[in-house]
Amino acid sequence: MYKFCYKINGTYTLTDYQLFDVEQSELPFNVYKDGVKITTAYVRWSDIYQTDRNSLKIQVNEVVARAKQEGFQVIILFVDQAKSAYHIPAQKRPEMLNMKEYILSYSNVLATIFYEESRVTRLIEDFVLNILGPIKDVKPNFKVYSTKTEGVWDENNPFVQAKLALANEEVEEKSFRAFDYHATVINKSSKRPESRNPYGYSLTNDDIELNEYAPIVMFIFYLYSFGHSDKKIAELLNKANTPLPTKNAISWSDSSVRYILNNLWYVGDLTWFARTSYEKSKRKPLDEVTLIKEHHEPLIGPNLWELTQYFRSFKNNKDRMNSPFMLRDLCYCVKCGVKLKTKNMTPSKSKKKYLYYRCPSCTKKVNIDVLHSIVLKDYSHRWSRDILNYKDTLQKILNKWKKSILKNQSKSNESIKMLRYKLNTLTQEHEYFKDIKEAFELQLNNLEREKVSLAKISEKLELLQQDTKQIEIIDRFKQEIFSYSTEEKRSLLLLAIKRIEVDFTQNANPSIEYRLTPYVEIESLIDSNSDSS
């Protein structure tokens, strides 16, 4: 049942965890049939940096000595390595749960031993309520021993309860100290608190510099901006034997790629206190995160970041970029005004594919090969004609947008001033005071949100114009689209086309409305602001 058997100080220890500097031994009896006296034991340390140190050796030696003192012949040892007892309660630690199940499964398991209270809990009650309680419901005479407590460890003993409280207080104080230190460093110096530097950067003489892995990060961003998935990028990196993202990583995974693509560090900004909790990797909304802008040299320019973040939000809607339906979500029926649906009408045993874009209202349809051929040819012709002047055109459009945003900001500020004046002069004697006040406050909140949104758009436009790597985004449109893969074609079409209207009365002839820029989300916000004004 267990991988390793050791004889330590005359007592046999069975475990799935390999103990170094201890010779393996053969068990001379059957622990389940020969009536031997068995105890379990639990060992834990908090993080990977303690794994190669003496914590395991010290705990095991103390546990073995106590087991021998109590007359146990066999120890079933459970080891939770690099598991925080403060952030991971007892009932969520895998080896603690395995130990609980083992104790409940075998009648001749009479006890458990641990080094001291902080090894089993830092939360006072989790071990007693969720592990020991259910065990004692089944085995009322079950005994618990601590190597630092004489006699049986009794969870109802005031001295034991005081030690549990002390273990909790100690770790909470450490946690608060660490949090306060990081907050102080950020607030006073804008220096990055001690932490592992993100992939592609190194710390040299207190300076954060790009290292030899920086091109790999850029490669990841470019692949993603061309429509390739997190998983496919990870597979490509593994196939190329690319240096791993952390020293403990076994391979590249979609989550490690995703972490890089979501990390504002690569545009030069430092985020801190970004997770909702220690246990969950879910990030807080950006406005709740401590953000220091222009903290270090950026690796990814604003243009490439804008494109990758657009595709991240787009793919969050479960879009498959490698689908044969390259124009999905772009096509509309001229007559009905509704978005065309994708339809696979291929018979089960057919070698030929029958794939269509179909109007859900009038049920008219067009074969994807026919529509793709027309659209791709039109796209190719347009860019071969316009690409030479596109950089200048792009700058003119961005300047036009900036002027529009400034105009809207001025209107917004004037409206806010007027509403605040009306709100301040509104008297309680007014017949509809509460209703009017509520209406004014609602309008004011909406205008304040609009003001923040306009400021963010303005900042983005400024960064996009200043980006020296903008030409790299434009260059992707220079290459003949027919040379790209399915994912890459779809990514370019999503960036370039706003809407395709299909006229089924004219042999499904499409009318293509192209975007002004590849900045889809910004263009959509500009359009919505123009409509509202």
C-alpha positions in Angstrom: 0.0 0.0 0.0 2.9 2.4 0.8 5.9 3.1 -1.4 8.5 3.2 1.3 9.3 1.4 4.6 12.0 2.6 7.0 13.2 1.3 10.3 14.0 4.3 12.5 15.1 3.9 16.1 13.6 0.4 16.2 10.2 1.6 14.9 8.9 0.9 11.4 7.6 3.9 9.4 5.5 3.4 6.3 5.0 6.4 4.0 4.5 7.5 0.4 7.1 10.3 1.0 10.7 9.4 0.3 13.0 10.1 3.4 16.6 10.8 2.5 19.5 9.7 4.6 17.5 6.8 5.9 17.8 3.2 4.5 14.7 1.3 3.4 13.8 -1.8 5.3 11.5 -4.9 4.9 8.5 -5.1 7.1 8.7 -8.4 9.2 5.0 -8.7 9.8 1.5 -7.9 8.4 0.4 -4.7 10.0 -3.3 -5.6 9.4 -3.3 -9.2 10.6 -0.6 -9.7 13.2 -2.2 -7.5 15.9 0.7 -4.9 15.9 0.2 -1.6 17.6 -0.2 1.2 14.9 -0.3 4.9 15.0 -0.5 7.5 12.3 1.6 10.6 12.2 1.3 13.9 10.5 4.2 16.1 9.3 3.8 19.5 7.5 5.9 22.5 6.4 4.7 25.7 4.9 6.5 26.5 1.6 8.9 25.0 -1.0 11.9 26.9 0.4 11.7 24.6 3.5 11.5 21.4 1.5 15.2 20.8 1.3 15.9 22.0 4.9 15.7 20.2 8.2 12.0 20.6 9.1 11.1 17.1 7.8 14.0 15.4 9.5 13.4 17.1 12.9 9.7 16.4 12.9 10.1 12.7 11.8 12.8 12.1 14.5 10.6 13.6 17.2 7.5 11.7 16.1 9.4 8.4 16.0 10.8 9.0 19.5 7.3 9.7 20.9 5.8 6.7 19.1 8.5 4.4 20.6 7.8 5.9 24.0 4.1 5.1 23.7 4.8 1.6 22.6 3.8 1.8 19.0 5.5 -0.7 16.6 4.4 0.9 13.3 3.9 4.5 12.2 1.9 5.4 9.1 3.4 8.7 8.1 1.4 11.4 6.1 3.4 14.4 4.8 1.8 17.6 3.5 4.7 19.4 1.9 4.7 23.1 1.2 1.1 23.5 2.5 0.3 26.6 4.6 -1.8 25.8 7.7 -2.9 29.4 7.8 -4.1 29.7 4.2 -5.2 26.0 3.8 -7.4 24.7 6.6 -6.9 21.1 7.8 -10.0 19.8 5.9 -8.5 21.0 2.6 -5.0 19.6 2.9 -4.7 16.4 0.9 -2.5 14.3 3.2 -4.5 15.4 6.3 -7.6 14.1 4.6 -5.8 10.8 3.6 -4.8 10.3 7.2 -8.4 10.9 8.4 -9.7 8.3 5.9 -7.0 5.8 6.8 -7.8 6.1 10.6 -11.5 5.6 9.9 -10.8 2.6 7.6 -8.7 0.5 10.0 -9.8 -0.6 13.5 -6.3 -1.2 14.8 -5.2 2.4 14.2 -5.3 3.7 17.7 -3.7 7.2 17.7 -2.0 9.9 15.8 1.1 12.0 16.6 2.3 15.4 15.4 5.3 17.5 16.3 3.4 20.4 17.8 0.2 22.4 17.4 1.2 24.6 14.5 1.9 21.6 12.3 -1.8 20.6 12.3 -3.5 24.0 12.5 -3.0 27.7 12.5 -6.7 28.5 12.6 -7.5 27.2 16.1 -10.6 25.1 15.4 -10.3 23.5 11.9 -8.3 20.4 13.0 -10.5 19.7 16.0 -13.8 20.2 14.3 -13.2 18.8 10.9 -10.6 16.1 11.4 -10.5 15.0 15.0 -14.2 15.4 15.7 -15.4 12.9 13.0 -12.7 10.4 14.1 -13.8 10.5 17.7 -17.4 10.1 16.8 -16.5 6.7 15.4 -13.5 5.9 17.7 -14.3 7.5 21.1 -11.0 6.2 22.7 -8.8 7.5 19.9 -5.7 9.2 21.3 -3.7 12.2 20.0 -0.1 12.9 21.0 2.1 16.0 20.5 5.9 15.6 20.9 5.9 18.8 22.9 3.1 17.8 25.3 3.4 15.2 28.1 0.6 12.6 28.2 -2.4 12.5 25.8 -3.1 15.7 23.8 -6.5 16.9 24.9 -8.2 19.5 22.8 -10.4 20.5 25.7 -7.4 21.3 28.0 -7.1 25.1 28.6 -3.3 24.8 28.2 -3.7 23.1 24.7 -6.4 25.7 23.7 -4.0 28.5 24.7 -1.2 27.0 22.5 -3.6 26.7 19.5 -4.6 30.4 20.0 -0.9 31.3 20.2 -0.1 29.5 17.0 -2.8 31.4 15.3 -1.8 34.8 16.7 1.9 34.2 15.7 1.1 33.6 12.0 -1.5 36.4 11.8 1.1 38.8 13.1 3.6 37.6 10.5 0.9 38.0 7.8 0.1 41.6 8.9 3.8 42.5 9.1 4.4 41.3 5.5 1.3 43.1 4.2 2.3 46.3 6.0 5.9 46.1 4.8 4.8 45.7 1.1 2.3 48.6 1.5 5.0 50.8 3.0 7.5 50.0 0.3 5.0 50.7 -2.5 3.7 53.9 -0.9 7.1 55.4 -0.1 9.4 54.4 -2.8 7.5 52.8 -5.7 10.0 50.0 -5.4 9.0 46.4 -6.2 8.8 44.5 -2.9 10.8 41.3 -2.6 9.2 38.8 -5.0 10.1 36.5 -7.9 10.6 38.6 -11.0 8.3 37.8 -13.9 9.6 35.6 -16.8 11.8 37.7 -19.1 13.2 40.0 -16.4 16.1 39.8 -14.0 17.2 41.9 -11.0 20.8 43.2 -11.5 22.3 45.6 -8.9 18.9 46.7 -7.8 17.9 47.4 -11.4 15.2 45.4 -13.2 16.4 44.5 -16.6 15.2 42.4 -19.6 17.0 39.1 -19.8 17.5 36.4 -22.5 13.9 35.1 -22.1 12.3 38.4 -23.1 12.0 37.4 -26.8 10.0 34.3 -25.7 7.5 36.6 -23.9 7.2 38.7 -27.1 6.7 35.5 -29.1 3.9 34.5 -26.8 2.1 37.8 -27.2 2.5 37.8 -31.0 1.2 34.2 -31.3 -1.8 35.1 -29.2 -2.5 38.3 -31.2 -2.6 36.1 -34.3 -5.4 34.0 -32.9 -3.5 31.0 -31.4 -4.9 29.6 -28.1 -3.1 29.5 -24.7 -3.0 25.7 -25.1 -1.5 25.7 -28.6 1.1 28.2 -27.5 2.1 26.0 -24.6 2.3 23.0 -26.8 4.6 24.9 -29.2 6.9 26.1 -26.4 7.2 22.5 -25.0 7.9 21.1 -28.5 10.7 23.6 -28.9 12.1 22.8 -25.4 11.7 26.4 -24.4 13.1 27.3 -21.0 10.4 26.9 -18.4 8.5 29.8 -16.8 9.5 28.9 -13.2 12.2 26.7 -11.6 9.5 24.3 -10.2 7.5 24.0 -13.5 7.5 20.6 -15.2 6.4 22.0 -18.5 4.6 25.0 -20.1 0.9 24.9 -19.6 -2.1 27.0 -20.8 -2.3 28.6 -17.3 1.4 29.7 -17.4 0.8 31.3 -20.9 -2.4 32.9 -19.6 -0.6 34.4 -16.6 1.9 36.1 -18.9 -0.7 37.4 -21.3 -2.7 38.9 -18.4 0.2 40.5 -16.6 0.4 44.3 -16.7 4.1 44.0 -15.7 5.0 43.5 -19.4 3.7 47.0 -20.3 5.9 48.5 -17.6 3.3 48.7 -14.8 3.6 47.2 -11.3 0.4 45.7 -9.7 0.3 44.7 -6.1 -2.3 43.1 -3.8 -4.0 42.0 -7.1 -5.6 38.7 -6.0 -8.9 38.4 -4.2 -7.4 36.1 -1.6 -4.3 34.0 -0.9 -6.2 30.8 -1.8 -7.7 32.0 -5.0 -5.8 33.2 -8.1 -8.8 35.2 -9.3 -7.8 38.8 -9.7 -9.5 41.9 -8.3 -10.9 44.5 -10.7 -8.1 46.8 -11.9 -9.5 49.8 -10.0 -9.1 47.9 -6.7 -5.5 46.9 -7.3 -2.4 48.9 -6.2 -1.0 50.1 -9.6 2.3 51.9 -10.2 2.5 53.0 -13.8 5.8 53.2 -15.7 7.6 51.3 -13.0 10.2 49.6 -15.2 11.1 49.1 -18.9 8.1 47.7 -20.8 8.6 44.7 -23.0 5.2 44.8 -24.8 4.1 48.0 -26.5 0.6 49.5 -26.2 -0.5 48.4 -29.7 0.3 44.7 -29.1 -1.2 44.8 -25.6 -4.4 46.3 -26.9 -4.7 43.6 -29.5 -4.0 40.7 -27.1 -6.5 42.0 -24.5 -9.2 42.4 -27.2 -8.7 38.7 -28.1 -8.7 37.7 -24.5 -12.1 39.2 -23.9 -13.3 37.9 -27.2 -12.2 34.3 -26.4 -13.7 34.5 -23.0 -17.0 34.2 -24.9 -15.9 30.6 -25.9 -14.9 31.6 -29.4 -12.9 29.0 -31.3 -10.4 30.8 -33.5 -9.6 27.6 -35.4 -13.2 27.0 -36.4 -13.8 26.7 -40.2 -16.4 29.5 -39.8 -13.9 32.3 -40.1 -16.6 35.0 -40.5 -18.7 34.0 -37.5 -20.3 37.0 -35.6 -19.5 39.3 -38.5 -22.2 38.4 -41.0 -25.8 39.7 -41.1 -28.8 39.2 -43.3 -29.7 42.4 -45.2 -33.4 41.7 -45.3 -33.9 40.5 -41.7 -31.1 42.6 -40.0 -30.1 39.6 -37.8 -26.8 37.9 -37.3 -26.2 34.8 -39.4 -25.8 31.5 -37.5 -23.3 28.8 -38.4 -24.8 25.5 -39.6 -23.1 22.2 -40.2 -25.3 20.2 -42.6 -22.8 17.4 -43.4 -24.4 13.9 -43.5 -22.8 11.5 -41.0 -21.0 9.3 -43.6 -20.2 12.1 -46.1 -16.6 12.8 -47.0 -17.5 16.3 -48.2 -18.3 19.0 -45.7 -21.5 21.0 -46.1 -21.0 24.1 -43.9 -23.2 27.2 -44.2 -23.9 30.7 -42.8 -27.7 30.7 -42.3 -30.2 33.4 -41.4 -32.3 32.2 -38.4 -35.2 34.4 -39.5 -35.7 33.8 -43.3 -33.7 30.5 -43.3 -31.7 31.5 -46.3 -28.1 30.2 -46.4 -24.8 30.6 -48.1 -21.9 28.0 -48.4 -18.9 29.1 -46.3 -16.5 28.5 -49.2 -18.4 30.8 -51.5 -18.6 33.6 -48.9 -15.0 33.2 -47.7 -13.7 33.4 -51.2 -15.5 36.7 -52.0 -14.5 38.3 -48.6 -10.9 37.2 -48.7 -10.4 38.4 -52.2 -12.0 41.8 -51.3 -9.8 42.0 -48.2 -6.7 41.2 -50.2 -7.5 43.8 -52.8 -8.2 46.5 -50.2 -5.0 46.1 -48.3 -2.8 45.8 -51.4 -4.2 49.2 -52.3 -4.3 51.0 -48.9 -1.4 49.6 -46.9 1.3 52.0 -48.1 -0.6 55.0 -46.6 -2.1 53.2 -43.7 0.3 54.4 -41.0 -0.5 58.1 -41.8 -4.2 57.3 -42.1 -4.1 55.6 -38.7 -2.4 58.6 -37.1 -5.1 61.0 -38.6 -7.9 58.8 -37.2 -6.3 58.7 -33.8 -5.9 62.5 -33.8 -9.6 62.8 -34.8 -10.6 60.6 -32.0 -8.6 62.5 -29.5 -10.3 65.8 -30.5 -13.7 64.1 -30.2 -12.8 62.8 -26.7 -11.6 66.2 -25.6 -14.9 67.7 -26.8 -16.9 65.1 -25.0 -14.8 65.6 -21.8 -15.5 69.3 -21.9 -19.3 68.6 -22.3 -19.1 66.1 -19.5 -17.4 68.5 -17.1 -19.9 71.3 -17.9 -22.8 68.9 -17.2 -21.3 67.8 -13.9 -20.8 71.4 -12.8 -24.4 72.2 -13.7 -25.8 69.2 -11.9 -23.8 69.8 -8.8 -25.1 73.4 -8.8 -28.7 72.2 -9.1 -28.2 69.6 -6.4 -26.6 72.2 -4.0 -29.4 74.7 -4.6 -32.2 72.1 -4.2 -34.2 72.8 -1.0 -35.9 70.2 1.2 -39.1 72.3 1.0 -39.5 71.3 -2.6 -42.6 69.1 -3.1 -40.6 66.4 -4.9 -37.3 66.9 -3.1 -36.4 63.2 -2.6 -37.3 62.2 -6.2 -35.4 65.1 -7.8 -32.4 64.6 -5.5 -32.3 60.9 -6.4 -32.5 61.7 -10.1 -29.8 64.3 -9.9 -27.5 61.9 -8.0 -28.1 59.2 -10.5 -27.3 61.5 -13.4 -24.2 62.7 -11.6 -22.9 59.1 -11.0 -23.4 58.3 -14.7 -21.5 61.4 -15.7 -18.7 60.7 -13.3 -18.4 57.2 -14.8 -18.4 58.6 -18.3 -15.7 61.1 -17.3 -13.5 58.3 -16.0 -14.1 56.2 -19.2 -13.3 59.2 -21.4 -10.0 59.8 -19.5 -9.0 56.1 -20.0 -9.7 56.3 -23.7 -7.7 59.5 -24.0 -4.8 57.9 -22.2 -4.9 54.8 -24.4 -5.0 56.9 -27.6 -1.9 58.9 -26.4 0.0 55.6 -25.7 -1.0 54.1 -29.0 0.3 57.1 -30.9 3.6 57.2 -29.0 4.2 53.5 -29.5 7.4 53.0 -31.6 6.3 49.4 -32.3 3.0 50.4 -34.0 4.5 49.5 -37.4 4.7 45.8 -36.3 0.9 45.8 -36.0 0.5 47.3 -39.4 3.0 44.9 -41.0 0.7 41.9 -40.3 -1.7 43.3 -42.9 1.0 43.5 -45.6 1.4 39.8 -45.9 -1.0 38.0 -48.3 -3.9 36.7 -46.2 -4.1 33.4 -48.1 -0.7 32.5 -46.6 -2.0 32.6 -43.0 -3.5 29.7 -41.1 -7.2 29.5 -40.2 -6.7 31.1 -36.7 -4.5 33.8 -38.2 -7.0 34.6 -40.9 -9.8 34.9 -38.4 -7.7 37.2 -36.2 -7.0 39.5 -39.1 -10.6 39.5 -40.3 -11.9 40.3 -36.8 -9.5 43.3 -36.5 -10.2 44.6 -40.0 -14.0 44.0 -40.6 -16.8 45.6 -38.6 -19.8 44.0 -40.4 -20.7 41.9 -43.5 -24.2 42.3 -44.9 -25.3 39.3 -47.0 -28.0 40.0 -49.6 -29.7 36.7 -50.3 -31.8 38.3 -53.0 -28.6 39.0 -55.0 -27.0 35.5 -54.9 -25.8 36.1 -51.3 -23.7 39.0 -52.5 -21.8 40.5 -49.4 -21.4 44.2 -48.6 -18.3 44.6 -46.4 -17.9 47.5 -43.8 -14.2 47.7 -42.8 -13.0 49.1 -39.5 -11.1 52.3 -39.4 -8.4 50.8 -37.1 -7.5 47.5 -35.6 -8.3 48.8 -32.1 -11.7 47.1 -31.9 -12.7 47.9 -28.3 -11.6 51.6 -28.6 -13.4 52.1 -31.9 -16.6 50.6 -30.3 -16.3 53.0 -27.4 -15.8 55.9 -29.7 -18.8 54.9 -31.8 -21.0 54.6 -28.6 -19.9 58.0 -27.4 -20.6 59.5 -30.8 -24.1 57.9 -30.8 -24.9 59.2 -27.3 -23.7 62.7 -28.1 
